[in-house]
Amino acid sequence: ARVAHAVGGLTHLAGFPGETPVTPGSTSLGDYISGLFGAIGVLLALRHRDETGKGQVIDLGLYESVFRMLDELAPAYARNGAIREPEGAGTVNACPHGHFPTGDGKWVAIACTTDKMFLRLCRAMGEAGVDLAGAYGDQADRLKASDEVNARVGQWTGTMDRDELISVSLEHEVPIGPINTIADIFDDPHFQAREDLTRIALADLGDVVVPSVLPRLSETPGRIDSLGPRLGEHNEDVYGGLLGLSSDDLETLKTEGVI
């Protein structure tokens, strides 16, 4: 997947301008994305089979699934020769639209993609946002002065701890969210309310927590009953039941370290 991220164009976008490209999140991201596109391919092929009775080969490359996720990069380059470069924590399309520090050493993501959203942010900022709204109420003006705007917003976010900041922002309908660690996710009330974590008890390991089934369907939401068999758990079923090996054969294979 690491190579697929590079070939597919994602790695070039990850990081800050002029610095070494970084890993875009998980090193296995391309594997998971390709699995999802593969599942979509299976569903399409099944529909075709239902109508025609014929199956199909699903042809999918890791780098292709990564490339398919990259916004308008292809048409923008084909039409205007535009090459998007790394944008760090922000974006060239909106402002403020990035990551901002809080007073308790944490971070939040704020995404003001329209003038109305920005004005709501300025109202949330109170006096600190009055002159900001007057000078930069238009998106084009904000983009020209993005460093100053982002710095002013960052100064304001740094005056409160994360929970207080999020509460004030949501009161004014500002698009904001915490930048969660996995520890934050385990404590996040939204994850709990949506039951996004499933706890499975294993005889040899105790409780194991994994992400829940996604997406959920209204009539068949799905559930996780097992995390898979233990190593060698089905040896007798496979080697004995399917392959016809005797008990003595199995013992010999165990003694020789084959199974």
C-alpha positions in Angstrom: 0.0 0.0 0.0 2.9 2.4 0.7 4.0 2.1 -2.9 0.4 2.4 -4.1 0.0 5.6 -2.2 3.1 7.0 -4.0 2.2 5.8 -7.5 -1.5 6.8 -7.1 -0.6 10.4 -6.3 -1.6 10.5 -2.6 1.8 10.6 -1.0 2.8 13.7 -3.0 -0.1 15.6 -1.3 0.7 14.5 2.2 2.9 16.8 4.4 4.0 20.4 4.3 5.2 22.4 1.3 8.9 21.8 0.5 9.3 19.0 3.1 9.6 15.2 2.9 6.2 13.7 1.9 4.8 11.8 4.8 2.7 8.7 5.3 -0.9 9.6 4.6 -2.4 8.2 7.8 -2.2 4.4 7.9 0.5 2.7 5.9 -2.3 0.2 4.9 -4.8 2.8 3.7 -4.6 1.7 0.0 -5.3 -1.9 1.1 -8.5 -0.9 2.8 -9.6 1.4 0.0 -9.0 -1.3 -2.6 -11.0 -3.8 -0.5 -14.0 -1.4 -0.5 -13.7 -0.9 -4.3 -13.4 -4.7 -4.6 -16.6 -5.2 -2.6 -18.4 -2.7 -4.9 -17.1 -4.6 -7.9 -18.6 -7.8 -6.4 -22.0 -6.2 -6.0 -21.9 -4.9 -9.6 -20.9 -8.3 -10.9 -23.7 -10.0 -8.9 -26.3 -7.6 -10.4 -24.9 -8.5 -13.9 -25.0 -12.2 -13.1 -28.7 -11.9 -11.9 -29.6 -10.3 -15.2 -27.5 -12.4 -17.6 -26.4 -15.5 -15.7 -22.8 -14.7 -16.5 -20.0 -13.8 -14.1 -17.2 -11.3 -14.5 -13.6 -10.8 -13.6 -13.1 -7.8 -11.3 -9.9 -6.0 -12.3 -8.5 -3.6 -9.7 -5.1 -2.2 -8.8 -4.1 -0.8 -5.4 -2.8 2.4 -7.0 -6.0 2.8 -9.0 -8.2 2.8 -5.9 -5.9 5.4 -4.3 -5.9 7.6 -7.5 -9.7 7.4 -7.6 -10.0 9.2 -4.3 -8.1 12.3 -5.3 -10.7 15.0 -5.9 -10.4 17.0 -9.1 -6.7 16.5 -9.7 -7.1 14.8 -13.1 -9.5 17.3 -14.7 -7.7 20.2 -13.2 -4.4 19.1 -14.7 -5.8 18.1 -18.0 -7.6 21.4 -18.5 -5.3 24.0 -16.8 -2.0 22.2 -16.2 -2.6 22.7 -12.4 -0.5 20.5 -10.2 -1.7 20.4 -6.6 1.2 20.6 -4.1 1.2 19.6 -0.4 -0.9 22.0 1.6 0.0 21.1 5.1 -2.9 21.4 7.6 -4.9 23.8 5.4 -6.2 24.1 1.9 -6.0 26.6 -0.9 -9.7 26.5 -1.5 -11.1 27.8 1.9 -10.0 29.7 4.9 -10.0 29.1 7.8 -9.9 25.4 7.0 -7.4 23.5 9.0 -6.1 22.4 12.4 -5.9 24.7 15.4 -4.4 24.4 18.9 -6.4 24.6 22.1 -5.4 25.9 25.6 -5.1 22.4 27.0 -2.5 21.2 24.5 -5.0 19.5 22.2 -6.1 20.2 18.6 -9.3 20.8 16.7 -10.3 20.8 13.0 -12.3 23.8 11.8 -13.7 23.9 8.3 -15.3 27.2 7.2 -15.9 26.6 3.5 -18.3 29.5 2.9 -18.6 33.2 4.0 -21.6 32.4 6.1 -19.7 29.7 8.1 -16.9 32.2 8.6 -19.3 34.9 9.9 -20.6 32.3 12.4 -17.1 31.7 13.5 -16.5 35.4 13.9 -19.6 35.6 16.1 -18.3 32.8 18.2 -15.0 34.7 18.6 -16.8 37.7 20.1 -14.7 40.8 20.2 -11.8 39.0 18.7 -13.9 38.3 15.6 -15.4 41.7 15.0 -12.7 43.3 12.9 -11.9 39.9 11.4 -15.4 39.7 10.0 -15.2 43.3 8.6 -11.8 42.8 6.9 -12.1 39.2 5.7 -15.8 38.5 5.2 -15.2 37.5 1.6 -13.5 34.2 0.8 -11.2 35.7 -1.8 -9.9 38.2 0.7 -9.3 35.5 3.3 -7.4 33.3 0.9 -5.0 36.2 0.1 -4.4 36.7 3.8 -4.7 33.1 4.9 -1.7 33.2 7.2 -3.0 36.1 9.2 -6.6 34.8 9.3 -5.4 31.3 10.5 -3.0 32.9 13.1 -5.9 35.0 14.5 -8.2 32.1 14.7 -5.4 30.0 16.3 -4.9 32.7 18.9 -8.5 32.6 19.8 -8.8 28.7 19.9 -5.7 28.7 22.2 -7.6 30.7 24.9 -9.9 27.8 25.8 -9.6 24.1 26.5 -10.8 21.8 23.8 -14.2 20.9 25.2 -15.1 24.5 26.0 -14.0 25.6 22.5 -16.1 22.9 20.8 -19.1 23.9 22.9 -18.9 27.6 22.1 -18.3 26.8 18.4 -21.3 24.4 18.1 -23.5 27.0 19.8 -22.8 29.2 16.8 -23.0 26.4 14.3 -19.3 26.5 13.4 -18.1 23.2 11.7 -15.6 21.9 14.3 -14.4 18.6 15.6 -11.7 17.2 17.9 -8.6 15.7 16.5 -9.0 12.4 18.3 -6.3 10.0 19.4 -7.5 6.4 19.7 -7.8 7.1 23.5 -10.1 10.0 22.7 -12.2 7.8 20.4 -12.7 5.2 23.2 -14.1 8.1 25.3 -16.0 9.9 22.6 -19.8 10.0 23.3 -20.5 10.0 19.6 -18.6 6.7 19.1 -20.4 5.3 22.1 -23.9 6.4 21.0 -23.3 5.0 17.5 -21.8 1.7 19.0 -18.8 2.1 16.7 -16.7 -0.3 18.9 -17.4 -3.9 19.4 -16.0 -5.9 22.3 -15.5 -9.7 21.8 -14.5 -12.1 24.6 -11.9 -14.7 23.5 -11.1 -17.7 25.7 -7.4 -17.3 25.4 -7.0 -13.5 25.1 -9.8 -12.0 27.1 -11.7 -9.0 25.7 -10.6 -7.7 22.2 -12.1 -4.4 20.9 -12.5 -3.9 17.2 -14.4 -1.4 14.9 -18.0 -2.3 14.4 -19.7 -3.4 11.2 -20.0 -0.6 8.6 -22.2 0.3 6.9 -25.3 -0.7 8.9 -28.4 -1.8 7.0 -31.8 -1.0 8.4 -33.1 -4.6 8.2 -29.8 -6.5 8.4 -27.4 -4.3 10.3 -24.8 -7.1 10.8 -22.9 -8.2 13.9 -19.5 -9.6 14.8 -19.8 -13.1 16.3 -16.1 -14.2 15.9 -12.7 -12.7 15.2 -11.7 -15.8 13.3 -10.6 -19.3 14.4 -7.5 -19.9 16.6 -4.4 -21.2 14.8 -5.1 -24.9 13.9 -8.6 -24.8 15.4 -10.1 -26.5 12.3 -7.3 -28.9 11.5 -9.4 -32.0 12.1 -12.3 -30.7 10.0 -10.0 -29.7 7.1 -7.4 -32.5 7.1 -9.6 -35.2 8.5 -13.1 -34.3 7.2 -12.1 -32.8 3.8 -8.8 -34.5 3.0 -9.5 -37.8 4.7 -6.4 -38.0 6.8 -6.5 -40.4 9.8 -5.8 -39.5 13.4 -2.4 -41.1 13.1 -1.6 -39.0 10.1 -2.6 -35.8 12.0 -0.4 -36.8 14.9 2.5 -37.4 12.6 2.1 -34.0 11.0 1.9 -32.3 14.4 5.1 -34.2 15.6 6.9 -33.1 12.4 5.8 -29.5 12.9 3.9 -29.4 9.6 0.6 -28.4 11.3 
